[in-house]
Amino acid sequence: MSLLTPAPLPAGLLPAEELLPALLELLPSGVICYTPLLAPNGQVVDFAFQYLNPAARQLLRLPEQPATTYTQHFTQAATDGGLAFYRAAYEHGGPARRDGYYQADGYEGRFSQLARRVGDTLLVSFTVLAAAEEPIFDAARRAHQAYEQAGHAAVETQRDELRRLFEQSPVAVAVLRGPELVVEQANAAVAAIWGRSPAEVLGRPYFEAMPETAGQGFEQLLAEVLRTGQETFVTEAPVRLARPGHPAESQPEQGFVNFGFHPLRDAQGQVTKVVAIGLEVTEQVRARQRAEVLQAELLATDEYRSQQRQELLRIFEQAPAAIVLLREPDHRVEYRNPAFSQLFAGEAVQGRTVAEAFPAAFDAATVARLDHVYQTGETYYGTELPLPTAATPGQPAQERYFNFSYQAYYEQGHIAGVVIFLYEATEQVRARQRAAALHATVRSQRNFLRQLLNAVPAAVATFDGPKHRLSAFNEAFRSLANHPLDLGQSAEELFSAAYTSFPDLLTRVYESGHPWQEREVAMPDADGGATRYLDFQYEPVRDAAGQPTGVVVSAVDVTEAAVARQQVQHLNEELAIANEELRVTNDEFLEANTQLTRTNAELDTFVYTASHDLKAPITNIEGLLTVLRQEAASGTWTATAGQVVGLMEGAVERFLATLGYLTEVTRLQPEAAPAAPVSLSAVIRGVQLDLAPLLTVSRAHVLIDTDACPTLRVPTKTLRSVIYNLLSNALKYRSPERAPKVHIRSYPRPGQAVVEVQDNGLGIDLSRQTEMFGMFRRYHTHVEGAGVGLYMVKRMVEHVGGHIQVHSQPGVGSTFTVYFPVAGPGDGHPFLGE
């Protein structure tokens, strides 16, 4: 039967005019009847109290018919929306609901109101959850949340050891990080509420992972917690929830959740995370809503008066709370709903006293409290009452916990009995007990961890967060620091000048997530003793999502091994120095031997060449002297004698020239001292001045390009002799068929400085010439010369560690390329100018 359709009262019940007052006296919710106060224009401006049932008088601390009006008693009603709500409900006529929070006039707490116009009156049903008179089950819920928050903080500190307990917690817990509200942790309970697996939400922004919850006001609540650092509670928050097992394309269901949002601060006191602790209460809210709708509809029309008792009992039948009605002073059982019957088994209890029907649960002290409620009408509240419940098939009897209230109910203005409401709190109590056990486990594990760290034969410490705050350490680590250690200290304060790279290494490991090792770190003794050497190992600590949250540092004393290695290294270095000195000495001996061998070979060549080249002038002079002796014997001096004397003079000149050339050759020795930078262009200009007559006669065009390598560290006389010989040869052996052109350029190459002299002269057939740079070698005899120029150029270039190459083609020209080394032989000085 619909609750909105009246039905006749069963025969035998009290008349409606007697049942309605009894119901109003019995209800735990407040009921007020108002009459509107109208302005001259007919607008409702206020409401006058016409009737308050006992629950309303007790909750508001007012008489049955107060002398004040609604806005006079509730001074904030005109501004907080209360008056507007009443006016709209009265003018529209339909049922209306309002949930809110009121803090004024001595009241503070949440409330829920149902209002409907009945005739010319406004009928209002309300429940008040004031801070001073808050129902016990709500206080237990907040106490449970506080325990869970404390347990969660401890779990965060020891997350790796206590993750199993966190995952099995019956309370939904999630940790949201930063302004993006990234889901950092989520246990199975919150995943069940969200309709997602933890893997689907971890590491993702909350509203990205749970788009169906966006636009419901949670964004502002969470942002306010991050901004202000104040915790916020949301009771029976309406949310749209995706249910597990439903198709992905199905619409989320409407649900209700009690949430507490608590700020988490970092080491600097900044709020960086929000802990969300929640409990889905969808079924409880829907049951209460159904009860409230039934109650509102019951009060909405006079036609329901005939059904009030039946509907009330029906509500009791469906209520999640255990309810029993006791009548008369000795508290005889008049009615018990199914929930109460499941808790307390027993047959034929109707009409018996509660002490007789349930002796295990209602002892003398409990009966005394019922007597007090019956006699005074004062409601009694109890919390976490342990009650043994009846055994079920396959399950033994278990102890369960209940929050309860004893309330008097009235008939015809007099107390007729007591109604008992029991709300199960077993899960809250057990959760609190688990939290307490969790705290004890955390303390025990901390003590064990401290003992374990002190037993490790190494210095160990842990540092949390990007600021590297010291969170744990053993005695061995304490001895490393040069001052007392305290938890929360920054890494920069620990070793100061003794180990300056320590904070940077912590940052590297924290940001990269990769371990790091430091070998043989020198640590000066704080008391001035010998330096110690330690091997440091840095390991990142990760959270459930694999992100680094800190760093574990261990240090092992390796002083003995380090000192021994240093001694061996020192001996090796001394041995290496001795070996290097010996190698240098050997190299010098080898170079001297090589030079001596080269000199001996050159002397042999020189002696042979000199004897060969000097033989011809001497033989020529001998023949000429013979002719002169013949002339002298004849006693006449003929013209032939004069010609012979001229020839002898020419032979002597050539003999002297040959001796000069040989003298120059003997003077070709390596330069010992490093050369200063020499301007190549300046040397070329000086050579041009020396060769000015030849340049004028030949009408040669000389192009100079030394910008790429303007200076060289080559002895000036060496560089000048090389340029002089190559340029003079280019001019002497010019082609009669074309105007002579000579291009002198310089440029750097890796490890070398290059000087190149290119001409368009006669050229040389290199295929027929095997000893171009030999002494007294000539390839064009029409020009006067001795054949020692190229020999001298080659020797001089080799003496400074370089070499010379030639590329030539008859009738086209020749290119002589000289390569000077950047570093001189033996002394290591650079030849390339700066």
ZAVO-252955 format. One record per residue (C-alpha): residue in three letters; x, y, z. Coordinates in steps of 0.02 Angstrom, whole numbers, padded with zeros to 5 digits, always signed. Layout:
N
ALAXYZ/...
// end
This chain:
834
MET+00000+00000+00000/SER+00067+00175-00043/LEU+00108+00283+00107/LEU+00017+00426+00023/THR-00149+00332+00013/PRO-00253+00333+00172/ALA-00312+00166+00237/PRO-00442+00128+00370/LEU-00381+00092+00544/PRO-00394-00089+00597/ALA-00532-00126+00718/GLY-00487-00122+00899/LEU-00360+00022+00893/LEU-00378+00182+00989/PRO-00481+00320+00908/ALA-00383+00444+00800/GLU-00417+00587+00922/GLU-00327+00487+01056/LEU-00193+00411+00946/LEU-00130+00576+00871/PRO-00084+00658+01038/ALA-00001+00498+01093/LEU+00101+00493+00934/LEU+00154+00675+00950/GLU+00206+00642+01129/LEU+00303+00486+01075/LEU+00398+00552+00925/PRO+00586+00584+00956/SER+00579+00723+00825/GLY+00518+00897+00867/VAL+00348+00950+00796/ILE+00292+01134+00794/CYS+00130+01209+00733/TYR+00142+01392+00677/THR+00013+01522+00627/PRO+00069+01656+00502/LEU+00080+01840+00546/LEU+00029+01948+00398/ALA+00072+02126+00346/PRO-00066+02245+00286/ASN-00026+02196+00107/GLY-00057+02013+00150/GLN+00126+01960+00147/VAL+00186+01837+00280/VAL+00314+01928+00389/ASP+00329+01808+00537/PHE+00256+01654+00622/ALA+00183+01632+00796/PHE+00208+01473+00898/GLN+00042+01380+00917/TYR+00100+01209+00982/LEU+00264+01117+01024/ASN+00268+00931+01060/PRO+00377+00869+01207/ALA+00526+00831+01095/ALA+00522+01008+01022/ARG+00507+01087+01195/GLN+00654+00984+01258/LEU+00765+01017+01105/LEU+00728+01204+01100/ARG+00709+01228+01288/LEU+00540+01317+01263/PRO+00368+01303+01344/GLU+00223+01226+01253/GLN+00160+01398+01191/PRO+00305+01525+01191/ALA+00263+01710+01202/THR+00389+01756+01067/THR+00372+01739+00879/TYR+00485+01636+00766/THR+00601+01779+00714/GLN+00605+01850+00890/HIS+00668+01685+00959/PHE+00781+01640+00812/THR+00859+01810+00778/GLN+00960+01751+00628/ALA+00811+01673+00538/ALA+00781+01826+00429/THR+00959+01822+00361/ASP+01005+01636+00360/GLY+00856+01584+00251/GLY+00746+01510+00387/LEU+00603+01636+00370/ALA+00609+01625+00180/PHE+00597+01434+00191/TYR+00443+01443+00305/ARG+00361+01576+00196/ALA+00389+01473+00036/ALA+00323+01312+00117/TYR+00167+01404+00178/GLU+00132+01492+00012/HIS+00163+01341-00101/GLY+00075+01216+00010/GLY+00182+01064-00036/PRO+00305+00974+00078/ALA+00477+01058+00087/ARG+00641+01008+00167/ARG+00788+01109+00232/ASP+00954+01051+00306/GLY+01071+01179+00383/TYR+01179+01240+00525/TYR+01127+01367+00656/GLN+01242+01458+00778/ALA+01156+01596+00876/ASP+01038+01626+01022/GLY+01124+01492+01126/TYR+01108+01358+00991/GLU+01245+01280+00890/GLY+01229+01129+00778/ARG+01157+01051+00623/PHE+00971+01029+00593/SER+00849+00952+00469/GLN+00672+01020+00442/LEU+00515+00959+00352/ALA+00374+01086+00330/ARG+00200+01085+00252/ARG+00047+01196+00258/VAL-00106+01116+00339/GLY-00257+01228+00326/ASP-00208+01400+00392/THR-00061+01331+00493/LEU+00117+01280+00452/LEU+00165+01110+00521/VAL+00354+01083+00548/SER+00447+00925+00598/PHE+00631+00943+00641/THR+00782+00858+00715/VAL+00922+00958+00796/LEU+01100+00901+00816/ALA+01165+01039+00928/ALA+01344+01038+00988/ALA+01288+01036+01169/GLU+01151+00905+01142/GLU+01220+00806+00998/PRO+01157+00626+00984/ILE+01279+00502+01052/PHE+01296+00406+00892/ASP+01359+00562+00802/ALA+01484+00593+00943/ALA+01541+00413+00926/ARG+01562+00437+00740/ARG+01672+00589+00766/ALA+01771+00499+00900/HIS+01792+00355+00778/GLN+01852+00478+00644/ALA+01977+00554+00765/TYR+02046+00381+00804/GLU+02055+00340+00620/GLN+02146+00504+00583/ALA+02274+00469+00719/GLY+02296+00292+00655/HIS+02316+00357+00477/ALA+02453+00478+00530/ALA+02547+00336+00613/VAL+02523+00227+00459/GLU+02595+00367+00350/THR+02752+00369+00460/GLN+02777+00181+00445/ARG+02686+00151+00280/ASP+02794+00009+00219/GLU+02774-00093+00379/LEU+02588-00056+00404/ARG+02518-00057+00227/ARG+02424-00219+00258/LEU+02330-00144+00405/PHE+02294+00013+00304/GLU+02222-00087+00160/GLN+02111-00190+00276/SER+02042-00040+00372/PRO+01851-00040+00370/VAL+01851+00150+00357/ALA+01874+00229+00187/VAL+02038+00327+00183/ALA+02119+00422+00039/VAL+02264+00545+00031/LEU+02251+00685-00099/ARG+02410+00783-00140/GLY+02430+00963-00195/PRO+02311+01084-00284/GLU+02279+00951-00418/LEU+02219+00833-00280/VAL+02320+00687-00349/VAL+02264+00524-00268/GLU+02421+00471-00175/GLN+02344+00331-00070/ALA+02176+00246-00069/ASN+02126+00091+00028/ALA+02003-00043-00022/ALA+01859+00036+00075/VAL+01870+00202-00017/ALA+01894+00110-00182/ALA+01731+00016-00147/ILE+01641+00182-00118/TRP+01716+00256-00276/GLY+01677+00102-00380/ARG+01857+00097-00441/SER+02007-00013-00407/PRO+02157+00073-00323/ALA+02258+00051-00482/GLU+02129+00154-00579/VAL+02143+00306-00465/LEU+02319+00308-00389/GLY+02430+00443-00462/ARG+02286+00532-00550/PRO+02198+00695-00503/TYR+02042+00651-00403/PHE+01916+00735-00518/GLU+01998+00656-00670/ALA+01986+00484-00593/MET+01810+00519-00523/PRO+01727+00635-00651/GLU+01553+00590-00588/THR+01590+00681-00423/ALA+01637+00845-00508/GLY+01517+00992-00492/GLN+01447+00932-00324/GLY+01538+01061-00216/PHE+01686+00952-00166/GLU+01805+01060-00268/GLN+01772+01211-00156/LEU+01779+01109+00005/LEU+01947+01031-00037/ALA+02020+01195-00098/GLU+01966+01279+00065/VAL+02051+01144+00169/LEU+02213+01167+00070/ARG+02201+01357+00086/THR+02152+01375+00269/GLY+02220+01215+00346/GLN+02053+01193+00437/GLU+01973+01021+00439/THR+01797+01006+00369/PHE+01662+00877+00400/VAL+01523+00838+00278/THR+01379+00734+00342/GLU+01270+00637+00222/ALA+01346+00722+00072/PRO+01246+00680-00085/VAL+01362+00609-00218/ARG+01346+00514-00381/LEU+01438+00349-00365/ALA+01487+00221-00497/ARG+01450+00048-00430/PRO+01571-00098-00461/GLY+01502-00227-00579/HIS+01389-00102-00668/PRO+01420-00069-00855/ALA+01544+00073-00885/GLU+01415+00168-00989/SER+01281+00163-00852/GLN+01241+00322-00757/PRO+01316+00340-00580/GLU+01194+00310-00438/GLN+01143+00438-00309/GLY+01225+00399-00142/PHE+01270+00479+00025/VAL+01437+00483+00115/ASN+01497+00553+00281/PHE+01666+00633+00248/GLY+01800+00715+00352/PHE+01932+00815+00259/HIS+02089+00841+00363/PRO+02244+00943+00312/LEU+02417+00866+00312/ARG+02565+00983+00334/ASP+02744+00963+00277/ALA+02899+00998+00380/GLN+02878+01185+00348/GLY+02699+01183+00411/GLN+02624+01207+00238/VAL+02466+01111+00196/THR+02515+00999+00050/LYS+02393+00855+00064/VAL+02215+00817+00117/VAL+02164+00656+00204/ALA+01987+00607+00161/ILE+01906+00486+00284/GLY+01732+00431+00236/LEU+01594+00308+00268/GLU+01455+00274+00145/VAL+01287+00295+00231/THR+01175+00282+00078/GLU+01065+00145+00150/GLN+01050+00232+00319/VAL+01006+00399+00237/ARG+00880+00319+00123/ALA+00802+00229+00270/ARG+00796+00392+00368/GLN+00729+00484+00217/ARG+00594+00355+00198/ALA+00554+00374+00382/GLU+00553+00564+00366/VAL+00444+00558+00211/LEU+00326+00443+00301/GLN+00326+00557+00451/ALA+00299+00713+00343/GLU+00161+00632+00247/LEU+00087+00569+00407/LEU+00080+00746+00475/ALA+00030+00825+00309/THR-00154+00784+00312/ASP-00291+00746+00435/GLU-00336+00593+00333/TYR-00180+00506+00399/ARG-00235+00519+00579/SER-00331+00358+00563/GLN-00173+00269+00505/GLN-00045+00348+00619/ARG-00017+00199+00731/GLN-00008+00077+00586/GLU+00112+00185+00488/LEU+00217+00216+00642/LEU+00230+00030+00673/ARG+00271+00004+00490/ILE+00412+00129+00505/PHE+00473+00038+00659/GLU+00464-00125+00561/GLN+00578-00054+00424/ALA+00691+00051+00534/PRO+00875-00003+00544/ALA+00872+00030+00732/ALA+00810-00096+00860/ILE+00651-00027+00943/VAL+00548-00089+01089/LEU+00396-00004+01171/LEU+00374-00028+01358/ARG+00212+00018+01447/GLU+00166+00050+01626/PRO+00281+00082+01773/ASP+00351-00094+01774/HIS+00401-00081+01589/ARG+00302-00220+01507/VAL+00341-00262+01326/GLU+00205-00195+01212/TYR+00296-00201+01045/ARG+00467-00247+00976/ASN+00518-00228+00795/PRO+00608-00365+00695/ALA+00779-00285+00721/PHE+00755-00298+00910/SER+00693-00477+00895/GLN+00850-00525+00800/LEU+00958-00454+00939/PHE+00863-00533+01084/ALA+00791-00705+01055/GLY+00644-00757+01160/GLU+00469-00824+01146/ALA+00310-00761+01229/VAL+00383-00596+01288/GLN+00230-00491+01246/GLY+00156-00419+01406/ARG+00301-00474+01515/THR+00416-00351+01603/VAL+00577-00314+01515/ALA+00677-00382+01662/GLU+00583-00548+01649/ALA+00592-00557+01459/PHE+00776-00509+01440/PRO+00863-00536+01607/ALA+01039-00540+01533/ALA+01021-00367+01454/PHE+00913-00275+01582/ASP+00987-00286+01755/ALA+00935-00187+01908/ALA+01037-00032+01860/THR+00958-00029+01687/VAL+00782-00047+01758/ALA+00822+00097+01877/ARG+00864+00209+01729/LEU+00700+00160+01643/ASP+00609+00205+01804/HIS+00690+00376+01804/VAL+00639+00410+01623/TYR+00462+00352+01657/GLN+00447+00460+01810/THR+00531+00621+01746/GLY+00512+00614+01557/GLU+00698+00649+01538/THR+00779+00558+01393/TYR+00930+00450+01435/TYR+01071+00420+01310/GLY+01199+00280+01319/THR+01350+00237+01213/GLU+01440+00078+01166/LEU+01337-00038+01273/PRO+01410-00215+01257/LEU+01271-00343+01233/PRO+01286-00530+01199/THR+01174-00572+01050/ALA+01087-00733+01007/ALA+01182-00866+00912/THR+01137-00898+00730/PRO+01154-01062+00634/GLY+01338-01096+00610/GLN+01389-00942+00711/PRO+01415-00931+00900/ALA+01344-00790+01004/GLN+01448-00632+00988/GLU+01466-00475+01091/ARG+01404-00321+00999/TYR+01401-00138+01046/PHE+01256-00016+01038/ASN+01219+00168+01062/PHE+01045+00187+01135/SER+00916+00305+01207/TYR+00769+00288+01328/GLN+00629+00411+01286/ALA+00462+00432+01370/TYR+00306+00430+01261/TYR+00142+00510+01307/GLU-00043+00471+01289/GLN-00171+00606+01329/GLY-00035+00713+01404/HIS+00030+00582+01524/ILE+00182+00467+01514/ALA+00120+00298+01456/GLY+00285+00209+01438/VAL+00463+00212+01376/VAL+00526+00180+01198/ILE+00701+00111+01179/PHE+00803+00146+01020/LEU+00964+00047+00993/TYR+01087+00091+00854/GLU+01226-00033+00823/ALA+01402+00038+00847/THR+01500-00124+00839/GLU+01601-00073+00686/GLN+01645+00096+00760/VAL+01700+00016+00925/ARG+01801-00119+00839/ALA+01878+00010+00722/ARG+01931+00113+00873/GLN+02000-00044+00955/ARG+02096-00084+00796/ALA+02161+00094+00791/ALA+02221+00076+00971/ALA+02303-00089+00928/LEU+02377-00005+00775/HIS+02453+00130+00884/ALA+02527-00002+00999/THR+02597-00095+00849/VAL+02673+00065+00782/ARG+02756+00101+00949/SER+02821-00078+00959/GLN+02888-00072+00782/ARG+02970+00096+00813/ASN+03060+00024+00965/PHE+03111-00130+00866/LEU+03172-00021+00722/ARG+03273+00087+00843/GLN+03355-00068+00920/LEU+03387-00140+00747/LEU+03470+00020+00684/ASN+03583+00028+00837/ALA+03635-00153+00809/VAL+03686-00123+00628/PRO+03878-00109+00611/ALA+03860+00050+00509/ALA+03799+00229+00529/VAL+03617+00238+00466/ALA+03496+00385+00452/THR+03338+00427+00356/PHE+03293+00596+00280/ASP+03114+00643+00229/GLY+03049+00758+00094/PRO+03137+00879-00026/LYS+03208+00977+00122/HIS+03294+00818+00186/ARG+03235+00827+00366/LEU+03316+00700+00483/SER+03181+00574+00533/ALA+03282+00431+00611/PHE+03463+00387+00652/ASN+03565+00266+00754/GLU+03705+00299+00879/ALA+03840+00264+00749/PHE+03771+00404+00639/ARG+03763+00523+00788/SER+03952+00504+00808/LEU+03981+00566+00630/ALA+03904+00738+00656/ASN+04005+00879+00732/HIS+03861+00933+00847/PRO+03709+00854+00934/LEU+03574+00783+00820/ASP+03387+00815+00832/LEU+03245+00745+00729/GLY+03184+00870+00600/GLN+03357+00945+00569/SER+03401+00992+00391/ALA+03541+00899+00303/GLU+03637+01062+00281/GLU+03660+01073+00470/LEU+03739+00902+00495/PHE+03916+00903+00424/SER+03943+01084+00366/ALA+04121+01099+00299/ALA+04165+00917+00337/TYR+04057+00848+00196/THR+03993+00991+00089/SER+03922+00881-00051/PHE+03806+00787+00070/PRO+03647+00893+00039/ASP+03676+00896-00149/LEU+03691+00706-00155/LEU+03529+00688-00055/THR+03442+00802-00181/ARG+03512+00703-00328/VAL+03449+00536-00259/TYR+03280+00609-00204/GLU+03244+00690-00373/SER+03313+00551-00485/GLY+03255+00402-00382/HIS+03421+00314-00416/PRO+03544+00254-00282/TRP+03716+00332-00265/GLN+03883+00283-00187/GLU+04024+00391-00120/ARG+04188+00302-00085/GLU+04318+00350+00046/VAL+04243+00516+00099/ALA+04368+00605+00213/MET+04287+00657+00378/PRO+04399+00760+00495/ASP+04380+00709+00677/ALA+04279+00837+00777/ASP+04406+00827+00921/GLY+04556+00857+00809/GLY+04604+00675+00793/ALA+04652+00580+00636/THR+04542+00594+00481/ARG+04420+00452+00456/TYR+04367+00383+00286/LEU+04192+00317+00254/ASP+04096+00237+00111/PHE+03922+00317+00095/GLN+03773+00229+00015/TYR+03616+00329-00033/GLU+03453+00235-00067/PRO+03285+00317-00112/VAL+03129+00278-00007/ARG+02971+00261-00113/ASP+02785+00272-00076/ALA+02648+00155-00138/ALA+02647+00243-00306/GLY+02835+00220-00326/GLN+02876+00403-00299/PRO+03027+00449-00190/THR+02979+00516-00019/GLY+03148+00515+00066/VAL+03325+00446+00067/VAL+03410+00315+00177/VAL+03595+00349+00206/SER+03719+00219+00272/ALA+03903+00246+00304/VAL+04039+00115+00338/ASP+04209+00159+00412/VAL+04346+00107+00289/THR+04488+00208+00367/GLU+04612+00064+00378/ALA+04583+00009+00198/ALA+04591+00189+00135/VAL+04753+00228+00226/ALA+04832+00067+00162/ARG+04775+00106-00016/GLN+04844+00284-00002/GLN+05012+00217+00055/VAL+05017+00096-00092/GLN+04964+00235-00209/HIS+05102+00349-00140/LEU+05233+00213-00170/ASN+05164+00185-00346/GLU+05176+00370-00382/GLU+05357+00376-00323/LEU+05395+00225-00431/ALA+05309+00306-00579/ILE+05414+00464-00556/ALA+05573+00361-00551/ASN+05519+00265-00706/GLU+05478+00428-00796/GLU+05649+00501-00753/LEU+05732+00343-00817/ARG+05627+00349-00975/VAL+05675+00530-01007/THR+05858+00488-00981/ASN+05844+00342-01102/ASP+05754+00452-01229/GLU+05893+00581-01216/PHE+06025+00446-01242/LEU+05927+00377-01390/GLU+05907+00550-01466/ALA+06093+00585-01443/ASN+06138+00419-01525/THR+06017+00453-01668/GLN+06087+00627-01692/LEU+06265+00559-01687/THR+06223+00426-01816/ARG+06142+00558-01927/THR+06292+00673-01907/ASN+06415+00534-01951/ALA+06314+00492-02106/GLU+06308+00674-02157/LEU+06496+00691-02127/ASP+06528+00542-02239/THR+06418+00618-02373/PHE+06499+00787-02348/VAL+06676+00717-02362/TYR+06631+00620-02519/THR+06541+00766-02598/ALA+06676+00891-02551/SER+06815+00780-02621/HIS+06715+00752-02780/ASP+06664+00934-02809/LEU+06834+01008-02761/LYS+06929+00887-02874/ALA+06870+00968-03037/PRO+06927+01148-02996/ILE+07096+01084-02932/THR+07123+00976-03089/ASN+07075+01125-03197/ILE+07201+01235-03107/GLU+07337+01102-03128/GLY+07310+01099-03317/LEU+07314+01287-03329/LEU+07477+01292-03228/THR+07554+01168-03350/VAL+07512+01284-03496/LEU+07588+01431-03401/ARG+07748+01332-03366/GLN+07762+01295-03552/GLU+07738+01479-03593/ALA+07869+01528-03465/ALA+07994+01400-03535/SER+07977+01474-03710/GLY+08022+01644-03641/THR+07876+01729-03725/TRP+07710+01786-03650/THR+07576+01760-03778/ALA+07392+01799-03778/THR+07362+01620-03729/ALA+07451+01650-03566/GLY+07336+01796-03526/GLN+07183+01691-03567/VAL+07247+01551-03454/VAL+07271+01672-03311/GLY+07090+01729-03331/LEU+07032+01550-03331/MET+07133+01515-03175/GLU+07053+01664-03088/GLY+06879+01598-03134/ALA+06925+01425-03070/VAL+06988+01499-02907/GLU+06825+01599-02887/ARG+06722+01442-02915/PHE+06834+01349-02793/LEU+06806+01485-02662/ALA+06617+01485-02696/THR+06612+01297-02673/LEU+06706+01315-02510/GLY+06578+01446-02455/TYR+06434+01331-02494/LEU+06516+01191-02398/THR+06545+01307-02251/GLU+06359+01351-02248/VAL+06313+01168-02252/THR+06426+01128-02105/ARG+06342+01265-02005/LEU+06169+01184-02022/GLN+06134+01125-01843/PRO+05970+01109-01742/GLU+05919+01262-01642/ALA+05927+01232-01454/ALA+05825+01378-01386/PRO+05638+01403-01418/ALA+05603+01531-01553/ALA+05503+01690-01525/PRO+05351+01723-01635/VAL+05407+01786-01808/SER+05298+01884-01928/LEU+05296+01786-02091/SER+05244+01935-02195/ALA+05389+02038-02124/VAL+05513+01901-02171/ILE+05440+01891-02348/ARG+05454+02080-02370/GLY+05638+02073-02315/VAL+05675+01935-02442/GLN+05587+02037-02578/LEU+05705+02182-02542/ASP+05857+02065-02557/LEU+05790+02000-02723/ALA+05733+02169-02789/PRO+05852+02167-02942/LEU+05794+01993-02990/LEU+05612+02041-02963/THR+05636+02193-03073/VAL+05724+02098-03212/SER+05596+01955-03210/ARG+05446+02070-03192/ALA+05371+01938-03076/HIS+05207+01962-02981/VAL+05217+01897-02801/LEU+05050+01866-02709/ILE+05062+01850-02518/ASP+04921+01773-02412/THR+04971+01747-02229/ASP+04811+01802-02138/ALA+04765+01625-02087/CYS+04934+01600-02002/PRO+05022+01769-01984/THR+05160+01717-01862/LEU+05265+01563-01829/ARG+05383+01509-01689/VAL+05528+01467-01806/PRO+05705+01539-01795/THR+05710+01696-01902/LYS+05865+01645-02002/THR+05788+01473-02038/LEU+05623+01548-02098/ARG+05716+01680-02201/SER+05832+01552-02283/VAL+05683+01441-02329/ILE+05584+01586-02406/TYR+05741+01657-02492/ASN+05790+01494-02575/LEU+05614+01447-02631/LEU+05572+01622-02696/SER+05742+01646-02784/ASN+05723+01474-02868/ALA+05547+01522-02927/LEU+05619+01680-03006/LYS+05777+01602-03080/TYR+05688+01454-03157/ARG+05546+01554-03231/SER+05468+01509-03398/PRO+05512+01622-03545/GLU+05338+01591-03615/ARG+05239+01684-03480/ALA+05254+01818-03350/PRO+05312+01740-03185/LYS+05186+01728-03043/VAL+05230+01671-02868/HIS+05098+01638-02732/ILE+05159+01627-02552/ARG+05025+01574-02428/SER+05016+01507-02249/TYR+04878+01415-02157/PRO+04858+01303-02004/ARG+04824+01117-02001/PRO+04798+01002-01851/GLY+04966+01001-01761/GLN+05054+01096-01903/ALA+05084+01266-01980/VAL+05100+01259-02172/VAL+05198+01379-02285/GLU+05171+01354-02472/VAL+05268+01432-02619/GLN+05186+01405-02789/ASP+05257+01465-02958/ASN+05214+01449-03143/GLY+05395+01419-03197/LEU+05483+01282-03295/GLY+05430+01141-03180/ILE+05523+00979-03143/ASP+05497+00803-03208/LEU+05487+00715-03042/SER+05478+00542-03120/ARG+05661+00555-03173/GLN+05726+00638-03017/THR+05754+00529-02864/GLU+05865+00641-02758/MET+05791+00813-02783/PHE+05849+00876-02611/GLY+06024+00801-02621/MET+06181+00908-02612/PHE+06242+00984-02777/ARG+06089+00919-02874/ARG+06036+01032-03019/TYR+05897+01007-03146/HIS+05917+01163-03255/THR+06097+01204-03303/HIS+06060+01363-03402/VAL+06053+01460-03239/GLU+06207+01484-03129/GLY+06202+01386-02964/ALA+06288+01258-02853/GLY+06143+01137-02816/VAL+06145+01160-02627/GLY+05991+01272-02603/LEU+05856+01139-02589/TYR+05975+01030-02488/MET+05996+01170-02362/VAL+05806+01205-02359/LYS+05769+01023-02320/ARG+05902+01014-02184/MET+05844+01174-02099/VAL+05661+01120-02101/GLU+05704+00950-02028/HIS+05810+01030-01891/VAL+05653+01116-01824/GLY+05552+00955-01835/GLY+05464+00987-02001/HIS+05469+00917-02175/ILE+05453+00978-02356/GLN+05355+00912-02505/VAL+05355+00960-02689/HIS+05225+00944-02825/SER+05284+00992-03001/GLN+05241+00971-03184/PRO+05356+01021-03328/GLY+05290+01173-03420/VAL+05162+01211-03284/GLY+05258+01253-03126/SER+05305+01191-02953/THR+05231+01199-02778/PHE+05345+01178-02626/THR+05249+01145-02463/VAL+05340+01163-02297/TYR+05261+01088-02138/PHE+05317+01161-01972/PRO+05258+01071-01814/VAL+05153+01165-01687/ALA+05268+01096-01549/GLY+05456+01095-01572/PRO+05553+00932-01555/GLY+05614+00893-01381/ASP+05572+01056-01294/GLY+05384+01057-01320/HIS+05373+01242-01367/PRO+05243+01288-01499/PHE+05297+01341-01673/LEU+05128+01411-01717/GLY+05124+01595-01669/GLU+04997+01664-01546/
// end
